[in-house]
Amino acid sequence: MSVTYTYYVALPFVRTGDGVAAGQGQECPNEPSPSGGQNPCRGIRANAGALAFKRTGDPNMGSFADATILKTFGDISENLDEL
């Protein structure tokens, strides 16, 4: 049985000796609001920037579509394909 699921993730970016690197992503219980008012990912710790993205797919099959970036904040990597 195929089940489609969308999950939302906040990904912090931290400063390193080599520039900026992605930190540990945090799954959010639901979609962040566009206004940021009721954003469940609001408390994520980042000292350079962050981005929020979503992916949709079937976790039972391990099959997910490419991520869709919802919002970016601050100083993040220019080449997100490396993530």
PDB file with one MODEL, atoms N, CA, C and O in Angstrom:
MODEL        1
ATOM      1  N   MET A   1       0.837  -1.181   0.000  1.00  0.00           N
ATOM      2  CA  MET A   1       0.000   0.000   0.000  1.00  0.00           C
ATOM      3  C   MET A   1       0.880   1.242   0.000  1.00  0.00           C
ATOM      4  O   MET A   1       1.764   1.384   0.845  1.00  0.00           O
ATOM      5  N   SER A   2       0.642   2.118  -0.926  1.00  0.00           N
ATOM      6  CA  SER A   2       1.429   3.338  -1.051  1.00  0.00           C
ATOM      7  C   SER A   2       0.824   4.450  -0.205  1.00  0.00           C
ATOM      8  O   SER A   2      -0.378   4.709  -0.266  1.00  0.00           O
ATOM      9  N   VAL A   3       1.671   5.101   0.583  1.00  0.00           N
ATOM     10  CA  VAL A   3       1.250   6.207   1.433  1.00  0.00           C
ATOM     11  C   VAL A   3       2.109   7.415   1.086  1.00  0.00           C
ATOM     12  O   VAL A   3       3.337   7.341   1.143  1.00  0.00           O
ATOM     13  N   THR A   4       1.474   8.520   0.727  1.00  0.00           N
ATOM     14  CA  THR A   4       2.216   9.732   0.423  1.00  0.00           C
ATOM     15  C   THR A   4       2.296  10.582   1.675  1.00  0.00           C
ATOM     16  O   THR A   4       1.299  10.793   2.365  1.00  0.00           O
ATOM     17  N   TYR A   5       3.472  11.058   1.954  1.00  0.00           N
ATOM     18  CA  TYR A   5       3.730  11.831   3.155  1.00  0.00           C
ATOM     19  C   TYR A   5       4.588  13.028   2.773  1.00  0.00           C
ATOM     20  O   TYR A   5       5.517  12.891   1.978  1.00  0.00           O
ATOM     21  N   THR A   6       4.293  14.193   3.324  1.00  0.00           N
ATOM     22  CA  THR A   6       5.127  15.371   3.128  1.00  0.00           C
ATOM     23  C   THR A   6       5.741  15.722   4.469  1.00  0.00           C
ATOM     24  O   THR A   6       5.037  15.850   5.471  1.00  0.00           O
ATOM     25  N   TYR A   7       7.049  15.877   4.484  1.00  0.00           N
ATOM     26  CA  TYR A   7       7.678  16.325   5.718  1.00  0.00           C
ATOM     27  C   TYR A   7       8.423  17.615   5.462  1.00  0.00           C
ATOM     28  O   TYR A   7       8.892  17.882   4.355  1.00  0.00           O
ATOM     29  N   TYR A   8       8.522  18.412   6.519  1.00  0.00           N
ATOM     30  CA  TYR A   8       9.112  19.742   6.476  1.00  0.00           C
ATOM     31  C   TYR A   8      10.344  19.743   7.363  1.00  0.00           C
ATOM     32  O   TYR A   8      10.331  19.187   8.461  1.00  0.00           O
ATOM     33  N   VAL A   9      11.404  20.369   6.881  1.00  0.00           N
ATOM     34  CA  VAL A   9      12.677  20.354   7.593  1.00  0.00           C
ATOM     35  C   VAL A   9      13.252  21.760   7.635  1.00  0.00           C
ATOM     36  O   VAL A   9      13.190  22.507   6.659  1.00  0.00           O
ATOM     37  N   ALA A  10      13.813  22.102   8.792  1.00  0.00           N
ATOM     38  CA  ALA A  10      14.586  23.337   8.934  1.00  0.00           C
ATOM     39  C   ALA A  10      16.051  22.918   9.004  1.00  0.00           C
ATOM     40  O   ALA A  10      16.413  22.037   9.784  1.00  0.00           O
ATOM     41  N   LEU A  11      16.879  23.542   8.200  1.00  0.00           N
ATOM     42  CA  LEU A  11      18.295  23.194   8.120  1.00  0.00           C
ATOM     43  C   LEU A  11      19.135  24.420   8.465  1.00  0.00           C
ATOM     44  O   LEU A  11      19.140  25.395   7.714  1.00  0.00           O
ATOM     45  N   PRO A  12      19.848  24.380   9.597  1.00  0.00           N
ATOM     46  CA  PRO A  12      20.682  25.522   9.967  1.00  0.00           C
ATOM     47  C   PRO A  12      22.012  25.501   9.216  1.00  0.00           C
ATOM     48  O   PRO A  12      22.469  24.444   8.780  1.00  0.00           O
ATOM     49  N   PHE A  13      22.612  26.644   9.071  1.00  0.00           N
ATOM     50  CA  PHE A  13      23.959  26.766   8.524  1.00  0.00           C
ATOM     51  C   PHE A  13      24.819  27.435   9.577  1.00  0.00           C
ATOM     52  O   PHE A  13      24.428  28.439  10.173  1.00  0.00           O
ATOM     53  N   VAL A  14      26.001  26.867   9.801  1.00  0.00           N
ATOM     54  CA  VAL A  14      26.908  27.352  10.834  1.00  0.00           C
ATOM     55  C   VAL A  14      28.218  27.802  10.208  1.00  0.00           C
ATOM     56  O   VAL A  14      28.620  27.318   9.150  1.00  0.00           O
ATOM     57  N   ARG A  15      28.857  28.716  10.867  1.00  0.00           N
ATOM     58  CA  ARG A  15      30.157  29.199  10.391  1.00  0.00           C
ATOM     59  C   ARG A  15      31.237  28.202  10.799  1.00  0.00           C
ATOM     60  O   ARG A  15      31.244  27.698  11.923  1.00  0.00           O
ATOM     61  N   THR A  16      32.151  27.926   9.865  1.00  0.00           N
ATOM     62  CA  THR A  16      33.281  27.038  10.117  1.00  0.00           C
ATOM     63  C   THR A  16      34.552  27.760   9.711  1.00  0.00           C
ATOM     64  O   THR A  16      34.492  28.878   9.199  1.00  0.00           O
ATOM     65  N   GLY A  17      35.681  27.149   9.927  1.00  0.00           N
ATOM     66  CA  GLY A  17      36.948  27.728   9.508  1.00  0.00           C
ATOM     67  C   GLY A  17      37.061  27.872   8.002  1.00  0.00           C
ATOM     68  O   GLY A  17      37.829  28.698   7.508  1.00  0.00           O
ATOM     69  N   ASP A  18      36.292  27.063   7.263  1.00  0.00           N
ATOM     70  CA  ASP A  18      36.308  27.099   5.801  1.00  0.00           C
ATOM     71  C   ASP A  18      35.164  27.912   5.203  1.00  0.00           C
ATOM     72  O   ASP A  18      35.043  27.986   3.980  1.00  0.00           O
ATOM     73  N   GLY A  19      34.323  28.521   6.035  1.00  0.00           N
ATOM     74  CA  GLY A  19      33.195  29.303   5.523  1.00  0.00           C
ATOM     75  C   GLY A  19      31.905  28.946   6.238  1.00  0.00           C
ATOM     76  O   GLY A  19      31.790  29.123   7.450  1.00  0.00           O
ATOM     77  N   VAL A  20      30.928  28.440   5.480  1.00  0.00           N
ATOM     78  CA  VAL A  20      29.614  28.098   6.027  1.00  0.00           C
ATOM     79  C   VAL A  20      29.290  26.654   5.653  1.00  0.00           C
ATOM     80  O   VAL A  20      29.531  26.229   4.523  1.00  0.00           O
ATOM     81  N   ALA A  21      28.742  25.904   6.611  1.00  0.00           N
ATOM     82  CA  ALA A  21      28.387  24.506   6.366  1.00  0.00           C
ATOM     83  C   ALA A  21      27.006  24.219   6.933  1.00  0.00           C
ATOM     84  O   ALA A  21      26.568  24.859   7.889  1.00  0.00           O
ATOM     85  N   ALA A  22      26.325  23.247   6.332  1.00  0.00           N
ATOM     86  CA  ALA A  22      25.014  22.830   6.830  1.00  0.00           C
ATOM     87  C   ALA A  22      25.181  22.122   8.164  1.00  0.00           C
ATOM     88  O   ALA A  22      26.109  21.336   8.355  1.00  0.00           O
ATOM     89  N   GLY A  23      24.266  22.412   9.086  1.00  0.00           N
ATOM     90  CA  GLY A  23      24.238  21.745  10.380  1.00  0.00           C
ATOM     91  C   GLY A  23      23.257  20.585  10.345  1.00  0.00           C
ATOM     92  O   GLY A  23      22.934  20.066   9.276  1.00  0.00           O
ATOM     93  N   GLN A  24      22.791  20.186  11.503  1.00  0.00           N
ATOM     94  CA  GLN A  24      21.855  19.070  11.622  1.00  0.00           C
ATOM     95  C   GLN A  24      20.438  19.554  11.341  1.00  0.00           C
ATOM     96  O   GLN A  24      19.954  20.472  12.003  1.00  0.00           O
ATOM     97  N   GLY A  25      19.770  18.943  10.366  1.00  0.00           N
ATOM     98  CA  GLY A  25      18.393  19.292  10.038  1.00  0.00           C
ATOM     99  C   GLY A  25      17.443  18.876  11.141  1.00  0.00           C
ATOM    100  O   GLY A  25      17.705  17.930  11.883  1.00  0.00           O
ATOM    101  N   GLN A  26      16.335  19.594  11.241  1.00  0.00           N
ATOM    102  CA  GLN A  26      15.320  19.312  12.253  1.00  0.00           C
ATOM    103  C   GLN A  26      13.967  19.202  11.570  1.00  0.00           C
ATOM    104  O   GLN A  26      13.497  20.166  10.965  1.00  0.00           O
ATOM    105  N   GLU A  27      13.330  18.022  11.661  1.00  0.00           N
ATOM    106  CA  GLU A  27      12.010  17.857  11.063  1.00  0.00           C
ATOM    107  C   GLU A  27      10.990  18.648  11.866  1.00  0.00           C
ATOM    108  O   GLU A  27      11.031  18.673  13.096  1.00  0.00           O
ATOM    109  N   CYS A  28      10.075  19.294  11.152  1.00  0.00           N
ATOM    110  CA  CYS A  28       9.030  20.099  11.766  1.00  0.00           C
ATOM    111  C   CYS A  28       7.707  19.346  11.681  1.00  0.00           C
ATOM    112  O   CYS A  28       7.480  18.615  10.718  1.00  0.00           O
ATOM    113  N   PRO A  29       6.832  19.510  12.668  1.00  0.00           N
ATOM    114  CA  PRO A  29       5.578  18.762  12.662  1.00  0.00           C
ATOM    115  C   PRO A  29       4.598  19.175  11.568  1.00  0.00           C
ATOM    116  O   PRO A  29       3.730  18.387  11.192  1.00  0.00           O
ATOM    117  N   ASN A  30       4.722  20.387  11.057  1.00  0.00           N
ATOM    118  CA  ASN A  30       3.849  20.827   9.967  1.00  0.00           C
ATOM    119  C   ASN A  30       4.526  21.967   9.215  1.00  0.00           C
ATOM    120  O   ASN A  30       5.612  22.411   9.588  1.00  0.00           O
ATOM    121  N   GLU A  31       3.888  22.427   8.171  1.00  0.00           N
ATOM    122  CA  GLU A  31       4.481  23.447   7.319  1.00  0.00           C
ATOM    123  C   GLU A  31       4.659  24.759   8.073  1.00  0.00           C
ATOM    124  O   GLU A  31       3.729  25.230   8.727  1.00  0.00           O
ATOM    125  N   PRO A  32       5.859  25.359   7.983  1.00  0.00           N
ATOM    126  CA  PRO A  32       6.062  26.674   8.595  1.00  0.00           C
ATOM    127  C   PRO A  32       5.139  27.697   7.936  1.00  0.00           C
ATOM    128  O   PRO A  32       4.930  27.664   6.723  1.00  0.00           O
ATOM    129  N   SER A  33       4.591  28.601   8.737  1.00  0.00           N
ATOM    130  CA  SER A  33       3.708  29.615   8.169  1.00  0.00           C
ATOM    131  C   SER A  33       4.529  30.641   7.400  1.00  0.00           C
ATOM    132  O   SER A  33       5.640  30.970   7.817  1.00  0.00           O
ATOM    133  N   PRO A  34       4.015  31.148   6.297  1.00  0.00           N
ATOM    134  CA  PRO A  34       4.749  32.131   5.495  1.00  0.00           C
ATOM    135  C   PRO A  34       5.121  33.380   6.279  1.00  0.00           C
ATOM    136  O   PRO A  34       6.155  33.993   6.016  1.00  0.00           O
ATOM    137  N   SER A  35       4.293  33.760   7.231  1.00  0.00           N
ATOM    138  CA  SER A  35       4.567  34.971   8.005  1.00  0.00           C
ATOM    139  C   SER A  35       5.592  34.733   9.099  1.00  0.00           C
ATOM    140  O   SER A  35       6.144  35.686   9.650  1.00  0.00           O
ATOM    141  N   GLY A  36       5.856  33.464   9.421  1.00  0.00           N
ATOM    142  CA  GLY A  36       6.802  33.140  10.484  1.00  0.00           C
ATOM    143  C   GLY A  36       6.180  33.194  11.863  1.00  0.00           C
ATOM    144  O   GLY A  36       6.856  32.905  12.851  1.00  0.00           O
ATOM    145  N   GLY A  37       4.905  33.557  11.959  1.00  0.00           N
ATOM    146  CA  GLY A  37       4.245  33.697  13.252  1.00  0.00           C
ATOM    147  C   GLY A  37       4.128  32.400  14.021  1.00  0.00           C
ATOM    148  O   GLY A  37       4.511  32.352  15.190  1.00  0.00           O
ATOM    149  N   GLN A  38       3.620  31.359  13.418  1.00  0.00           N
ATOM    150  CA  GLN A  38       3.451  30.069  14.082  1.00  0.00           C
ATOM    151  C   GLN A  38       4.423  29.048  13.510  1.00  0.00           C
ATOM    152  O   GLN A  38       4.042  27.905  13.257  1.00  0.00           O
ATOM    153  N   ASN A  39       5.635  29.434  13.309  1.00  0.00           N
ATOM    154  CA  ASN A  39       6.634  28.572  12.686  1.00  0.00           C
ATOM    155  C   ASN A  39       7.156  27.553  13.692  1.00  0.00           C
ATOM    156  O   ASN A  39       7.803  27.939  14.665  1.00  0.00           O
ATOM    157  N   PRO A  40       6.891  26.253  13.486  1.00  0.00           N
ATOM    158  CA  PRO A  40       7.354  25.233  14.420  1.00  0.00           C
ATOM    159  C   PRO A  40       8.870  25.064  14.408  1.00  0.00           C
ATOM    160  O   PRO A  40       9.426  24.450  15.319  1.00  0.00           O
ATOM    161  N   CYS A  41       9.547  25.596  13.394  1.00  0.00           N
ATOM    162  CA  CYS A  41      10.997  25.492  13.308  1.00  0.00           C
ATOM    163  C   CYS A  41      11.694  26.752  13.822  1.00  0.00           C
ATOM    164  O   CYS A  41      12.905  26.910  13.667  1.00  0.00           O
ATOM    165  N   ARG A  42      10.946  27.608  14.411  1.00  0.00           N
ATOM    166  CA  ARG A  42      11.440  28.928  14.801  1.00  0.00           C
ATOM    167  C   ARG A  42      12.650  28.888  15.727  1.00  0.00           C
ATOM    168  O   ARG A  42      13.526  29.747  15.625  1.00  0.00           O
ATOM    169  N   GLY A  43      12.719  27.920  16.618  1.00  0.00           N
ATOM    170  CA  GLY A  43      13.785  27.870  17.603  1.00  0.00           C
ATOM    171  C   GLY A  43      15.079  27.244  17.117  1.00  0.00           C
ATOM    172  O   GLY A  43      15.991  27.036  17.917  1.00  0.00           O
ATOM    173  N   ILE A  44      15.190  26.939  15.836  1.00  0.00           N
ATOM    174  CA  ILE A  44      16.401  26.292  15.334  1.00  0.00           C
ATOM    175  C   ILE A  44      17.617  27.182  15.560  1.00  0.00           C
ATOM    176  O   ILE A  44      17.561  28.395  15.358  1.00  0.00           O
ATOM    177  N   ARG A  45      18.696  26.571  15.976  1.00  0.00           N
ATOM    178  CA  ARG A  45      19.915  27.331  16.257  1.00  0.00           C
ATOM    179  C   ARG A  45      20.813  27.353  15.021  1.00  0.00           C
ATOM    180  O   ARG A  45      21.205  26.313  14.490  1.00  0.00           O
ATOM    181  N   ALA A  46      21.121  28.554  14.590  1.00  0.00           N
ATOM    182  CA  ALA A  46      22.019  28.741  13.453  1.00  0.00           C
ATOM    183  C   ALA A  46      22.768  30.041  13.678  1.00  0.00           C
ATOM    184  O   ALA A  46      22.193  31.017  14.158  1.00  0.00           O
ATOM    185  N   ASN A  47      24.046  30.060  13.334  1.00  0.00           N
ATOM    186  CA  ASN A  47      24.762  31.310  13.501  1.00  0.00           C
ATOM    187  C   ASN A  47      25.125  31.954  12.182  1.00  0.00           C
ATOM    188  O   ASN A  47      25.778  32.997  12.164  1.00  0.00           O
ATOM    189  N   ALA A  48      24.713  31.351  11.073  1.00  0.00           N
ATOM    190  CA  ALA A  48      24.973  31.950   9.767  1.00  0.00           C
ATOM    191  C   ALA A  48      23.674  32.143   8.993  1.00  0.00           C
ATOM    192  O   ALA A  48      23.489  33.170   8.340  1.00  0.00           O
ATOM    193  N   GLY A  49      22.781  31.171   9.061  1.00  0.00           N
ATOM    194  CA  GLY A  49      21.524  31.236   8.324  1.00  0.00           C
ATOM    195  C   GLY A  49      20.791  29.924   8.443  1.00  0.00           C
ATOM    196  O   GLY A  49      21.200  29.040   9.196  1.00  0.00           O
ATOM    197  N   ALA A  50      19.709  29.794   7.704  1.00  0.00           N
ATOM    198  CA  ALA A  50      18.911  28.572   7.726  1.00  0.00           C
ATOM    199  C   ALA A  50      18.045  28.531   6.477  1.00  0.00           C
ATOM    200  O   ALA A  50      17.835  29.542   5.807  1.00  0.00           O
ATOM    201  N   LEU A  51      17.554  27.348   6.184  1.00  0.00           N
ATOM    202  CA  LEU A  51      16.555  27.234   5.121  1.00  0.00           C
ATOM    203  C   LEU A  51      15.521  26.216   5.556  1.00  0.00           C
ATOM    204  O   LEU A  51      15.800  25.318   6.351  1.00  0.00           O
ATOM    205  N   ALA A  52      14.318  26.375   5.015  1.00  0.00           N
ATOM    206  CA  ALA A  52      13.233  25.434   5.266  1.00  0.00           C
ATOM    207  C   ALA A  52      12.885  24.782   3.935  1.00  0.00           C
ATOM    208  O   ALA A  52      12.794  25.458   2.910  1.00  0.00           O
ATOM    209  N   PHE A  53      12.689  23.459   3.956  1.00  0.00           N
ATOM    210  CA  PHE A  53      12.318  22.763   2.728  1.00  0.00           C
ATOM    211  C   PHE A  53      11.305  21.678   3.041  1.00  0.00           C
ATOM    212  O   PHE A  53      11.089  21.327   4.201  1.00  0.00           O
ATOM    213  N   LYS A  54      10.681  21.147   1.985  1.00  0.00           N
ATOM    214  CA  LYS A  54       9.749  20.038   2.139  1.00  0.00           C
ATOM    215  C   LYS A  54      10.080  18.970   1.107  1.00  0.00           C
ATOM    216  O   LYS A  54      10.651  19.250   0.053  1.00  0.00           O
ATOM    217  N   ARG A  55       9.706  17.741   1.438  1.00  0.00           N
ATOM    218  CA  ARG A  55       9.819  16.613   0.513  1.00  0.00           C
ATOM    219  C   ARG A  55       8.565  15.782   0.646  1.00  0.00           C
ATOM    220  O   ARG A  55       8.010  15.640   1.736  1.00  0.00           O
ATOM    221  N   THR A  56       8.123  15.234  -0.474  1.00  0.00           N
ATOM    222  CA  THR A  56       6.926  14.405  -0.496  1.00  0.00           C
ATOM    223  C   THR A  56       7.273  13.057  -1.101  1.00  0.00           C
ATOM    224  O   THR A  56       8.032  12.978  -2.066  1.00  0.00           O
ATOM    225  N   GLY A  57       6.715  11.993  -0.530  1.00  0.00           N
ATOM    226  CA  GLY A  57       6.970  10.677  -1.070  1.00  0.00           C
ATOM    227  C   GLY A  57       6.358   9.590  -0.215  1.00  0.00           C
ATOM    228  O   GLY A  57       5.507   9.848   0.636  1.00  0.00           O
ATOM    229  N   ASP A  58       6.801   8.382  -0.453  1.00  0.00           N
ATOM    230  CA  ASP A  58       6.316   7.207   0.260  1.00  0.00           C
ATOM    231  C   ASP A  58       7.441   6.667   1.141  1.00  0.00           C
ATOM    232  O   ASP A  58       8.379   6.053   0.630  1.00  0.00           O
ATOM    233  N   PRO A  59       7.363   6.887   2.460  1.00  0.00           N
ATOM    234  CA  PRO A  59       8.432   6.422   3.343  1.00  0.00           C
ATOM    235  C   PRO A  59       8.562   4.906   3.388  1.00  0.00           C
ATOM    236  O   PRO A  59       9.646   4.391   3.658  1.00  0.00           O
ATOM    237  N   ASN A  60       7.477   4.182   3.128  1.00  0.00           N
ATOM    238  CA  ASN A  60       7.541   2.715   3.131  1.00  0.00           C
ATOM    239  C   ASN A  60       8.374   2.190   1.964  1.00  0.00           C
ATOM    240  O   ASN A  60       9.026   1.152   2.070  1.00  0.00           O
ATOM    241  N   MET A  61       8.343   2.914   0.863  1.00  0.00           N
ATOM    242  CA  MET A  61       9.106   2.520  -0.321  1.00  0.00           C
ATOM    243  C   MET A  61      10.474   3.209  -0.363  1.00  0.00           C
ATOM    244  O   MET A  61      11.332   2.826  -1.159  1.00  0.00           O
ATOM    245  N   GLY A  62      10.686   4.222   0.487  1.00  0.00           N
ATOM    246  CA  GLY A  62      11.937   4.973   0.463  1.00  0.00           C
ATOM    247  C   GLY A  62      12.058   5.840  -0.774  1.00  0.00           C
ATOM    248  O   GLY A  62      13.164   6.164  -1.206  1.00  0.00           O
ATOM    249  N   SER A  63      10.937   6.211  -1.338  1.00  0.00           N
ATOM    250  CA  SER A  63      10.912   6.980  -2.576  1.00  0.00           C
ATOM    251  C   SER A  63      10.362   8.373  -2.312  1.00  0.00           C
ATOM    252  O   SER A  63       9.201   8.526  -1.931  1.00  0.00           O
ATOM    253  N   PHE A  64      11.201   9.400  -2.518  1.00  0.00           N
ATOM    254  CA  PHE A  64      10.794  10.773  -2.290  1.00  0.00           C
ATOM    255  C   PHE A  64      11.140  11.633  -3.487  1.00  0.00           C
ATOM    256  O   PHE A  64      12.132  11.388  -4.174  1.00  0.00           O
ATOM    257  N   ALA A  65      10.320  12.640  -3.734  1.00  0.00           N
ATOM    258  CA  ALA A  65      10.597  13.629  -4.782  1.00  0.00           C
ATOM    259  C   ALA A  65      11.726  14.540  -4.309  1.00  0.00           C
ATOM    260  O   ALA A  65      12.076  14.546  -3.129  1.00  0.00           O
ATOM    261  N   ASP A  66      12.284  15.299  -5.228  1.00  0.00           N
ATOM    262  CA  ASP A  66      13.307  16.268  -4.855  1.00  0.00           C
ATOM    263  C   ASP A  66      12.742  17.265  -3.855  1.00  0.00           C
ATOM    264  O   ASP A  66      11.540  17.531  -3.840  1.00  0.00           O
ATOM    265  N   ALA A  67      13.607  17.807  -3.031  1.00  0.00           N
ATOM    266  CA  ALA A  67      13.197  18.793  -2.037  1.00  0.00           C
ATOM    267  C   ALA A  67      12.780  20.094  -2.714  1.00  0.00           C
ATOM    268  O   ALA A  67      13.321  20.479  -3.750  1.00  0.00           O
ATOM    269  N   THR A  68      11.804  20.760  -2.101  1.00  0.00           N
ATOM    270  CA  THR A  68      11.360  22.079  -2.533  1.00  0.00           C
ATOM    271  C   THR A  68      11.729  23.064  -1.437  1.00  0.00           C
ATOM    272  O   THR A  68      11.266  22.933  -0.304  1.00  0.00           O
ATOM    273  N   ILE A  69      12.555  24.046  -1.761  1.00  0.00           N
ATOM    274  CA  ILE A  69      12.957  25.041  -0.769  1.00  0.00           C
ATOM    275  C   ILE A  69      11.818  26.025  -0.572  1.00  0.00           C
ATOM    276  O   ILE A  69      11.298  26.595  -1.531  1.00  0.00           O
ATOM    277  N   LEU A  70      11.437  26.216   0.687  1.00  0.00           N
ATOM    278  CA  LEU A  70      10.325  27.097   1.025  1.00  0.00           C
ATOM    279  C   LEU A  70      10.799  28.500   1.387  1.00  0.00           C
ATOM    280  O   LEU A  70      10.158  29.485   1.019  1.00  0.00           O
ATOM    281  N   LYS A  71      11.914  28.599   2.102  1.00  0.00           N
ATOM    282  CA  LYS A  71      12.395  29.904   2.562  1.00  0.00           C
ATOM    283  C   LYS A  71      13.858  29.786   2.950  1.00  0.00           C
ATOM    284  O   LYS A  71      14.287  28.752   3.462  1.00  0.00           O
ATOM    285  N   THR A  72      14.625  30.841   2.707  1.00  0.00           N
ATOM    286  CA  THR A  72      16.016  30.887   3.150  1.00  0.00           C
ATOM    287  C   THR A  72      16.215  32.139   4.002  1.00  0.00           C
ATOM    288  O   THR A  72      15.535  33.149   3.815  1.00  0.00           O
ATOM    289  N   PHE A  73      17.154  32.055   4.937  1.00  0.00           N
ATOM    290  CA  PHE A  73      17.465  33.157   5.837  1.00  0.00           C
ATOM    291  C   PHE A  73      18.987  33.272   5.964  1.00  0.00           C
ATOM    292  O   PHE A  73      19.675  32.256   6.065  1.00  0.00           O
ATOM    293  N   GLY A  74      19.501  34.465   5.961  1.00  0.00           N
ATOM    294  CA  GLY A  74      20.908  34.694   6.276  1.00  0.00           C
ATOM    295  C   GLY A  74      21.864  34.184   5.223  1.00  0.00           C
ATOM    296  O   GLY A  74      21.551  34.148   4.033  1.00  0.00           O
ATOM    297  N   ASP A  75      23.043  33.787   5.687  1.00  0.00           N
ATOM    298  CA  ASP A  75      24.167  33.389   4.847  1.00  0.00           C
ATOM    299  C   ASP A  75      24.174  31.872   4.711  1.00  0.00           C
ATOM    300  O   ASP A  75      24.516  31.163   5.657  1.00  0.00           O
ATOM    301  N   ILE A  76      23.794  31.370   3.525  1.00  0.00           N
ATOM    302  CA  ILE A  76      23.777  29.921   3.315  1.00  0.00           C
ATOM    303  C   ILE A  76      24.606  29.578   2.084  1.00  0.00           C
ATOM    304  O   ILE A  76      24.942  30.459   1.293  1.00  0.00           O
ATOM    305  N   SER A  77      24.931  28.317   1.925  1.00  0.00           N
ATOM    306  CA  SER A  77      25.708  27.842   0.787  1.00  0.00           C
ATOM    307  C   SER A  77      25.029  28.201  -0.515  1.00  0.00           C
ATOM    308  O   SER A  77      23.808  28.103  -0.638  1.00  0.00           O
ATOM    309  N   GLU A  78      25.819  28.616  -1.483  1.00  0.00           N
ATOM    310  CA  GLU A  78      25.263  28.952  -2.812  1.00  0.00           C
ATOM    311  C   GLU A  78      24.948  27.695  -3.619  1.00  0.00           C
ATOM    312  O   GLU A  78      24.050  27.718  -4.461  1.00  0.00           O
ATOM    313  N   ASN A  79      25.664  26.606  -3.379  1.00  0.00           N
ATOM    314  CA  ASN A  79      25.452  25.373  -4.124  1.00  0.00           C
ATOM    315  C   ASN A  79      24.725  24.367  -3.239  1.00  0.00           C
ATOM    316  O   ASN A  79      25.360  23.558  -2.563  1.00  0.00           O
ATOM    317  N   LEU A  80      23.401  24.417  -3.244  1.00  0.00           N
ATOM    318  CA  LEU A  80      22.622  23.532  -2.401  1.00  0.00           C
ATOM    319  C   LEU A  80      22.580  22.112  -2.917  1.00  0.00           C
ATOM    320  O   LEU A  80      22.132  21.218  -2.199  1.00  0.00           O
ATOM    321  N   ASP A  81      23.034  21.871  -4.148  1.00  0.00           N
ATOM    322  CA  ASP A  81      23.071  20.516  -4.697  1.00  0.00           C
ATOM    323  C   ASP A  81      24.055  19.636  -3.935  1.00  0.00           C
ATOM    324  O   ASP A  81      23.944  18.411  -3.985  1.00  0.00           O
ATOM    325  N   GLU A  82      25.016  20.231  -3.231  1.00  0.00           N
ATOM    326  CA  GLU A  82      26.014  19.466  -2.493  1.00  0.00           C
ATOM    327  C   GLU A  82      25.469  18.917  -1.174  1.00  0.00           C
ATOM    328  O   GLU A  82      26.119  18.089  -0.536  1.00  0.00           O
ATOM    329  N   LEU A  83      24.296  19.365  -0.765  1.00  0.00           N
ATOM    330  CA  LEU A  83      23.761  18.937   0.527  1.00  0.00           C
ATOM    331  C   LEU A  83      23.249  17.547   0.482  1.00  0.00           C
ATOM    332  O   LEU A  83      22.765  17.034   1.491  1.00  0.00           O
TER     333      LEU A  83
ENDMDL
END
